[in-house]
Amino acid sequence: MPSAPRVAAHLILGAREEPFLGSLLASLEGVAGCVIVNDNGTGDSVHEEALAQSGFAQSGRLFVDRTPFADFATARNVCLRLHAEHDAGDWVAFVDADEVHGALAQTVAANLDEVPDSCDFVDGYTWHFFPTPGWYLSIERRMSFFRFRPGVRWMKPVHEQLEGLSGGRVALPYVYGHYGHVFTARRAAEKGRLYSSLGAPGDVVAEDRLDDIDPDAYYANAWSRALPFRGEHPVCARGEVRRLSTEMAAQYARSDELVRRDQRPLQVRLRNRLWEANYAMRWRGRALDRLARRLCRTP
């Protein structure tokens, strides 16, 4: 029997805390053989404890670089360099610190040798939770794995793009969690300021106004678009979801109130029902693809 393909997860971390980091790392057990991290915050790392407590660190499968942040492509290229230096495998699991995988990711990783040479990308889908873990704004297709080949590079300082791979891609009937918008409005505004500083378009909140953000107004255009989450959170995310639901109970209750207020009109509720159905068909329909089914099949 041929051995399963080797997979390394690539992760970049900045200066701010990432509450779901421990959950992410736990969800990568059985998916990646090692995790390669560019921890690019200045000074002492706020992630040191979460990284050290991971099974990857405790078994010598965690590789961390502290190269300072210049832009997102540069940070991700640090991970590519370390991947080559450690001969870390044929595939990369593309992950962010506010994402958490489900159990199916282990099956997909074990089946990557089923992907033909003409295909370089394996995509899943993510729930974009907002404004609490009980609601989501969309389910979006997301690059989950890509081949590691000589010459592959990340380009563009923000909303970075991968170059050096010309093969096709397959999308899976697999959806996992993205929790980047279940925190404070200030956190979202700070992220917007960083992206803007790197050239991303869009309005930004002035630095001297960050302490005065009114979440009701800041998210005014989004309350009516939140969709009820009817599934189950990935197992590795549930502890952090419970903790946040207690710690942020007042904010979450206010968010629920605003969502339900803005969704009282019948036409809004009907529109959202159509969106729910469309998102569900979009990712579940990938089961019609033969290769996608093979990748999701338990050996």
Number of C-alpha atoms within 10 A of each C-alpha: 3 5 7 12 16 19 25 26 25 24 20 21 21 18 15 11 13 18 19 23 22 23 25 24 26 20 22 25 18 15 22 26 17 26 27 26 22 24 22 19 18 13 9 8 16 17 19 10 10 17 19 13 13 19 17 21 17 11 9 10 15 19 17 18 15 16 14 15 18 11 17 19 19 21 25 22 18 21 24 22 13 18 23 13 9 11 11 21 18 16 24 25 23 16 21 18 21 18 22 27 28 19 17 18 24 18 17 23 24 22 18 21 17 14 17 11 10 10 15 19 20 24 20 21 24 24 22 22 23 25 27 24 24 20 21 25 21 18 23 15 17 17 18 21 23 21 20 22 15 10 10 14 19 19 17 14 18 17 12 14 12 14 11 12 17 10 13 12 16 17 21 27 22 22 23 21 23 23 23 20 18 25 18 15 20 18 15 15 20 16 13 17 18 14 19 15 14 15 12 14 10 9 10 15 16 10 10 7 10 14 9 9 14 12 14 14 11 14 14 13 10 16 22 20 20 23 22 18 17 9 7 12 19 20 14 20 23 15 14 15 20 12 12 17 18 11 11 15 13 11 17 21 13 13 20 17 12 17 21 14 12 17 19 11 11 9 10 14 17 12 12 18 13 12 17 19 10 13 16 14 12 15 20 15 13 18 16 11 13 9 17 21 15 18 24 21 13 12 8
